[in-house]
Amino acid sequence: MPIPIPVLKRQARALSRAEGIPLHAALDRIAQDHGHADWPRLTARAIPALAARIQPHLPRGSLGLIAARPGHGKTSVALSLAQRTAKAGRRAAVFSLDYGAAELRTRLDHFGSRASIETDTSDDICADYVIDRLGPDPTFAVIDYLQLLDQRRDQPPLADQVAALHAYVRKTGATLLLISQIDRRFDGSAGLPGQTDLRLPNPVDLSLIDRAVYLHDGTLRIDAA
């Protein structure tokens, strides 16, 4: 069984500290020790395998969520899901409040062809913005990420935005995947995170989430509503 990416990252950080080399060089060396030319090529093979397991659980007309602590692959898996969708001939889009346009395209390049994925990094991203941009098409779209939808006071409360996205997927047959943070208090000692570990500064009706994917140390769990 392949060693989980987060475990390899910890090995690389330890190597970086021990030998005083940059982290990117340590990551590449770890990748080479496992038969890959460099770190991007290693992750480009590992992440799609997780995406392939998740994809059947995100049917049309569903609102999904993927959550993990930083560095455990939630964004990479979400982008890989967008790639898989686009390659299958379905419209795919990524809306990000976390990355700039160039960085987002670079991350997509790690998985090979960008296919025809639409990307949007506007500061105006919110539920209404996403709905307006996507229109009535049964699109697959990633929203990066849930908590950043709640950062502007001139936009609706997060609970209203999640409700609007839920109504939208039901009406159009679209699939939306929200990337979410996990509370810093979660340390992994009890296994995978769950609904109670989500970082939610303001209340959200989580019954509106049809599928929730939780990642930690290369393992995952998929919870139905």
MARMARVO-553007 format. One record per residue: x, y, z of N, C-alpha, C in turn; residue in three letters; residue number from 1. Coordinates in steps of 0.2 Angstrom, whole numbers. Each point is the difference from the previous one (the first is absolute). Layout:
residues N
REC   n.px   n.py   n.pz  ca.px  ca.py  ca.pz   c.px   c.py   c.pz  residuo  num
REC      X      Y      Z      X      Y      Z      X      Y      Z      ALA  NUM
...
This chain:
residues 225
REC   n.px   n.py   n.pz  ca.px  ca.py  ca.pz   c.px   c.py   c.pz  residuo  num
REC      4     -6      0     -4      6      0      4      6      0      MET    1
REC     -1      5     -4      4      6     -1      0      4      7      PRO    2
REC      5      3      2      1      4      6     -4      6     -1      ILE    3
REC     -5      2      5     -4      6     -1      4      7     -1      PRO    4
REC     -2      4     -4      3      6     -2      2      4      7      ILE    5
REC     -5      1      4      2      4      6      6     -3      4      PRO    6
REC      1     -7      0      5     -3      4      7      2     -4      VAL    7
REC      0     -1     -7      6      2     -3      2      8      1      LEU    8
REC     -6      4      0      2      7      2      4      1      6      LYS    9
REC     -3     -4      5      4      0      7      7     -2     -1      ARG   10
REC      1     -5     -3      7     -3     -2      4      6     -3      GLN   11
REC     -3      3     -5      4      5     -3      1      6      4      ALA   12
REC     -4      2      5      1      5      4      6     -2      5      ARG   13
REC      0     -6      2      5     -2      5      7      0     -4      ALA   14
REC      0     -2     -6      6      0     -4      2      7     -1      LEU   15
REC     -4      4     -1      2      7     -2      3      3      7      SER   16
REC     -3     -1      6      3      2      6      7     -3      1      ARG   17
REC      0     -7     -1      6     -3      2      6      1     -5      ALA   18
REC     -1      2     -6      6      1     -5      0      7     -2      GLU   19
REC     -4      5      3      0      7     -2     -1      1     -7      GLY   20
REC     -5     -4     -3     -1      2     -7     -7      2     -1      ILE   21
REC     -1      4     -6     -7      3     -1     -5     -6      0      PRO   22
REC     -6      2      3     -6     -5      0     -1     -3     -7      LEU   23
REC      0      4     -5     -2     -3     -7      5     -5     -2      HIS   24
REC      7      1      2      5     -5     -2     -1     -6      4      ALA   25
REC     -2      1      6     -1     -6      4     -6     -4     -2      ALA   26
REC     -6      3     -3     -5     -3     -2      2     -4     -7      LEU   27
REC      4      3     -4      2     -3     -6      4     -7      2      ASP   28
REC      4      1      5      4     -6      2     -4     -6      2      ARG   29
REC     -5      2      4     -5     -5      3     -3     -3     -6      ILE   30
REC     -2      4     -5     -4     -3     -6      5     -5     -4      ALA   31
REC      6      2     -1      5     -4     -3      1     -6      3      GLN   32
REC      0      0      7      1     -6      4     -6     -5     -1      ASP   33
REC     -5      2     -3     -6     -4     -1     -2     -1     -7      HIS   34
REC      5      2     -4      0     -2     -8     -3      5     -4      GLY   35
REC      0      7      2     -3      5     -4      5      5     -1      HIS   36
REC      0      4     -6      5      4     -2      0      6      5      ALA   37
REC     -6      3      2      0      5      5     -7      0      4      ASP   38
REC     -1      5      4     -6      0      5     -6      1     -4      TRP   39
REC      0      4     -5     -7      1     -4     -2     -6     -3      PRO   40
REC      5     -4     -3     -2     -6     -3     -2     -6      5      ARG   41
REC      2      1      6     -2     -5      5     -7      1      1      LEU   42
REC     -2      7      2     -7      1      2     -5      0     -6      THR   43
REC      3      1     -6     -4     -1     -6     -3     -7     -1      ALA   44
REC      3     -5      3     -2     -6      0     -4     -2      6      ARG   45
REC      2      2      6     -4     -2      6     -7      3      0      ALA   46
REC      0      7     -1     -7      3      1     -5     -2     -4      ILE   47
REC      1     -2     -7     -6     -2     -4     -3     -6      3      PRO   48
REC      4     -5      3     -3     -6      3     -5      2      5      ALA   49
REC      1      5      4     -5      2      5     -6      3     -3      LEU   50
REC      1      4     -6     -5      3     -3     -5     -5     -4      ALA   51
REC      3     -6     -2     -3     -5     -3     -5     -4      4      ALA   52
REC      2      0      7     -4     -3      5     -6      4      2      ARG   53
REC      1      7      0     -5      4      2     -5      2     -6      ILE   54
REC      2      0     -6     -4      3     -5     -7     -4     -1      GLN   55
REC     -1     -6      1     -7     -3      0     -4      2      5      PRO   56
REC      2      3      6     -4      2      5     -2      7     -1      HIS   57
REC      1      3     -5     -2      7     -2     -4      1     -6      LEU   58
REC     -6     -3      0     -4      0     -6     -3      7     -2      PRO   59
REC     -3      0     -5     -3      7     -2     -5      1      4      ARG   60
REC     -1      7      1     -5      2      5      2      0      7      GLY   61
REC      6     -1      2      2      0      7      5      5      2      SER   62
REC      0      2      6      4      5      3      5     -4      5      LEU   63
REC      7      0     -2      4     -4      4      5      5      4      GLY   64
REC      4     -3      4      5      3      4      6     -4      1      LEU   65
REC      6      2     -1      6     -3      2      4      4      5      ILE   66
REC      2     -4      5      3      4      6      6     -4      3      ALA   67
REC      5      4      2      6     -3      3      4      6      3      ALA   68
REC      5     -2      4      5      5      2      4      2     -6      ARG   69
REC      4      6      1      5      2     -5      5     -6     -2      PRO   70
REC      1     -1     -6      5     -5     -2     -2     -7     -1      GLY   71
REC     -6     -1      1     -3     -7     -1     -4     -1     -6      HIS   72
REC      1      4     -5     -2     -1     -7     -7      2     -2      GLY   73
REC     -4      4      4     -7      1     -2      0      4     -6      LYS   74
REC      4      5     -1      0      4     -6      2     -4     -6      THR   75
REC      6     -3      1      2     -4     -6     -5     -5     -2      SER   76
REC     -3     -4      4     -5     -5     -2     -6      4     -3      VAL   77
REC     -2      6      2     -6      3     -3      2      2     -7      ALA   78
REC      6      3     -1      2      2     -7      1     -6     -4      LEU   79
REC      2     -6      3      0     -6     -4     -7     -2     -2      SER   80
REC     -4      0      4     -7     -1     -2     -3      4     -6      LEU   81
REC      2      7      1     -2      4     -6      4     -2     -6      ALA   82
REC      6     -2      0      3     -3     -6     -3     -6     -3      GLN   83
REC     -2     -5      4     -3     -6     -2     -7      2     -3      ARG   84
REC     -3      4      3     -7      2     -3      1      3     -7      THR   85
REC      5      5     -1      1      3     -6      2     -5     -6      ALA   86
REC      4     -4      2      3     -5     -4     -6     -5     -3      LYS   87
REC     -5     -1      4     -6     -4     -2     -5      4     -4      ALA   88
REC      2      6     -1     -4      4     -5     -6      5      3      GLY   89
REC      1      0      7     -5      4      4      3      7      2      ARG   90
REC     -4      5      0      2      6      1      3      0      8      ARG   91
REC      6      3      1      2      1      7      3      6      1      ALA   92
REC      0      3      6      2      6      2      3      0      7      ALA   93
REC      4      5      1      3      0      7      0      8      2      VAL   94
REC     -3      1      6     -1      7      2      5      0      7      PHE   95
REC      5      5      0      4      0      6      1      7      2      SER   96
REC     -1      0      7      1      6      4      7      0      3      LEU   97
REC      3     -6     -1      6     -1      4      7      1     -4      ASP   98
REC     -1     -2     -7      6      0     -5     -1      6     -5      TYR   99
REC      5      3     -2      0      4     -6      0     -4     -6      GLY  100
REC     -2      3     -6     -1     -3     -6      6     -4     -2      ALA  101
REC      6      2      0      6     -3     -2      1     -6      4      ALA  102
REC      0      0      7      1     -5      4     -5     -6     -1      GLU  103
REC     -6      2     -1     -5     -5     -1      1     -4     -6      LEU  104
REC      2      4     -5      1     -4     -7      6     -5      1      ARG  105
REC      5      3      4      6     -4      1     -2     -7      4      THR  106
REC     -4      1      5     -2     -6      4     -4     -5     -5      ARG  107
REC     -4      3     -4     -4     -5     -5      5     -3     -5      LEU  108
REC      6      3     -1      4     -3     -5      4     -6      3      ASP  109
REC      0     -1      7      3     -5      3     -4     -7     -2      HIS  110
REC     -6      1     -2     -4     -6     -2      0     -2     -7      PHE  111
REC      5      4     -4      0     -1     -7     -4      5     -4      GLY  112
REC     -3     -2     -5     -4      5     -4     -5      4      4      SER  113
REC     -1      6     -1     -5      4      3     -7     -1     -3      ARG  114
REC      0     -4     -5     -6     -1     -3     -4      6     -2      ALA  115
REC     -6      1      2     -3      6     -2     -3      3      7      SER  116
REC      3      0      5     -2      2      7     -1      8      0      ILE  117
REC     -5      2      2     -1      7      1      3      2      7      GLU  118
REC      3      6      0      3      2      7     -2      7      1      THR  119
REC     -2      1      6     -2      7      2      3      2      7      ASP  120
REC      4      5      1      3      2      6     -2      7      3      THR  121
REC     -6      2     -2     -3      6      1     -1      1      8      SER  122
REC      1      6      2     -1      1      8     -8      1      1      ASP  123
REC     -4      0     -5     -7      0      0     -3     -7      1      ASP  124
REC      4     -5      0     -3     -7      0     -5     -1      6      ILE  125
REC     -6     -2     -1     -5     -1      5     -5     -5     -3      CYS  126
REC     -5     -2      4     -5     -5     -3     -3      3     -6      ALA  127
REC     -2      6      0     -4      4     -5      5      1     -6      ASP  128
REC      6      1      1      5      1     -5      1     -6     -4      TYR  129
REC      1     -6      4      1     -7     -4     -6     -2     -4      VAL  130
REC     -6      1      3     -6     -2     -3     -1      4     -7      ILE  131
REC      1      7      1      0      4     -6      5     -2     -6      ASP  132
REC      6     -2      2      5     -2     -5     -1     -6     -3      ARG  133
REC     -3     -5      4     -1     -7     -3     -6      0     -4      LEU  134
REC     -5      4      2     -7     -1     -4     -3     -6      1      GLY  135
REC     -5     -2     -4     -4     -6      1      4     -7     -2      PRO  136
REC      6      0     -2      3     -6     -3      1     -4      6      ASP  137
REC      0     -7     -1      2     -5      5      7     -1      1      PRO  138
REC      3      6      3      8      0      0      2     -4      6      THR  139
REC      7     -2      0      3     -2      6      5      6      2      PHE  140
REC     -1      3      6      4      6      2      3     -1      7      ALA  141
REC      6      2      1      3      0      7      0      7      3      VAL  142
REC     -2      1      6      1      7      3      5      0      6      ILE  143
REC      5      3     -1      6      0      5      0      7      3      ASP  144
REC     -2      1      7     -3     -6      3     -5      3      5      TYR  145
REC     -4     -4      3     -6      1      4      1      6      5      LEU  146
REC      5      0      4      0      5      5      2      7     -3      GLN  147
REC      3      0     -6      1      7     -3     -6      3     -3      LEU  148
REC     -5     -4     -1     -7      3     -2     -3      4      5      LEU  149
REC      3      0      6     -3      3      6      4      6      2      ASP  150
REC      5      3     -4      4      5      2     -2      7     -2      GLN  151
REC     -5      1     -4     -2      7     -2     -7      1      3      ARG  152
REC     -1      6      3     -6      1      4     -5      3     -5      ARG  153
REC      2      2     -7     -5      2     -5     -3     -6     -3      ASP  154
REC      2     -6      1     -3     -6     -3     -5     -4      5      GLN  155
REC     -4     -4     -2     -5     -3      4      4     -5      6      PRO  156
REC     -3     -1      5      3     -4      5      1     -7     -3      PRO  157
REC      5     -4      3      2     -6     -3     -5     -5      0      LEU  158
REC     -5      0      5     -5     -5      0     -5      1     -6      ALA  159
REC     -1      7     -2     -4      1     -6      3     -2     -6      ASP  160
REC      7      1      0      3     -2     -7      0     -7     -1      GLN  161
REC      1     -4      6      0     -8     -1     -7     -2     -2      VAL  162
REC     -5      3      3     -7     -1     -2     -1      1     -8      ALA  163
REC      2      6     -2      0      2     -7      3     -5     -5      ALA  164
REC      6     -2      2      4     -5     -4     -4     -7      0      LEU  165
REC     -3     -2      6     -4     -6      0     -6      0     -5      HIS  166
REC     -3      6      1     -6      1     -5      2      0     -7      ALA  167
REC      6      3     -2      2      0     -6      2     -7     -3      TYR  168
REC      3     -4      3      2     -7     -2     -6     -4     -1      VAL  169
REC     -5      1      4     -6     -4     -1     -4      2     -6      ARG  170
REC      0      7     -1     -3      2     -6      3     -2     -7      LYS  171
REC      7      1      0      3     -1     -6      4     -7     -2      THR  172
REC      0     -4      6      4     -6     -1      8      1      0      GLY  173
REC      2      6      2      7      1      1      3     -4      6      ALA  174
REC      6      0      0      4     -3      6      5      5      3      THR  175
REC     -1      2      6      4      5      3      4     -3      5      LEU  176
REC      6      1      1      5     -3      5      3      6      4      LEU  177
REC     -2      1      6      3      5      5      6     -3      3      LEU  178
REC      6      4     -1      6     -2      4     -1      3      7      ILE  179
REC      2     -4      6     -1      3      6      6     -1      5      SER  180
REC      1      5      4      5     -1      5     -3     -5      6      GLN  181
REC      5     -3      4     -1     -3      6      2      4      6      ILE  182
REC     -3      0      5      2      4      6      7     -2      2      ASP  183
REC      4      5      2      7     -1      2      0     -5      6      ARG  184
REC     -5     -1      4      0     -4      6      1     -8     -2      ARG  185
REC     -2     -1     -6      0     -7     -2      8     -2     -1      PHE  186
REC      2     -5      3      7     -2     -1      1     -7     -3      ASP  187
REC     -6     -4     -2      1     -6     -3      1     -6      5      GLY  188
REC      0      1      6      1     -5      5     -6     -5      0      SER  189
REC     -6      3     -2     -6     -5      1     -2     -2     -7      ALA  190
REC      5      0     -5     -2     -2     -7     -2      6     -4      GLY  191
REC     -4     -1     -5     -2      5     -5     -5      5      3      LEU  192
REC      1      6     -2     -5      5      2     -7     -1     -2      PRO  193
REC     -5      3      3     -7      0     -2     -3      6      1      GLY  194
REC     -7      0     -1     -4      6      0      1      5      6      GLN  195
REC      1     -3      6      1      4      6      7      4     -1      THR  196
REC      5     -2     -4      6      3     -1      1      5     -5      ASP  197
REC     -6      1     -3      0      6     -5      1      6      3      LEU  198
REC      4      5     -3      1      7      3     -6      4     -3      ARG  199
REC     -5      2      4     -6      3     -2      0      6      5      LEU  200
REC      2      6     -2      0      6      4     -8      2      1      PRO  201
REC     -4     -1     -5     -7      1      0     -4     -6     -1      ASN  202
REC     -6     -1      2     -4     -6     -1     -2     -1     -7      PRO  203
REC      0     -7     -2     -1     -2     -6     -5     -6      0      VAL  204
REC     -5     -1     -3     -4     -6      0      4     -5     -4      ASP  205
REC      3     -5      3      4     -5     -3     -4     -5     -3      LEU  206
REC     -7      0      1     -4     -5     -3     -1      1     -7      SER  207
REC      2      6     -2      0      2     -8      6     -3     -3      LEU  208
REC      5     -3      3      6     -3     -3     -2     -7     -2      ILE  209
REC      0     -2     -6     -2     -7     -2      5     -5      2      ASP  210
REC      6      2     -2      6     -5      2      6      4      3      ARG  211
REC      3     -2      5      6      3      3      5     -5      0      ALA  212
REC      6      2     -3      6     -4      0      5      3      5      VAL  213
REC      3     -4      4      5      2      5      6     -4     -2      TYR  214
REC      6      4      0      6     -3     -1      5      1      6      LEU  215
REC      4     -4      1      6      0      4      5     -5     -1      HIS  216
REC      6      2     -1      6     -5     -1     -1     -5     -5      ASP  217
REC     -3      2     -6     -1     -4     -5     -6     -5      0      GLY  218
REC     -4      1      5     -6     -4      1     -6      4     -1      THR  219
REC     -6     -3     -1     -6      5     -1     -6     -4      3      LEU  220
REC     -5      4      1     -7     -3      2     -5      5     -4      ARG  221
REC     -5     -3     -2     -5      3     -4     -7     -1      4      ILE  222
REC     -3      6      2     -6      0      4     -5      2     -4      ASP  223
REC     -6     -3      0     -6      2     -3     -4      4      5      ALA  224
REC     -4      4     -3     -4      5      4     -5     -4      4      ALA  225
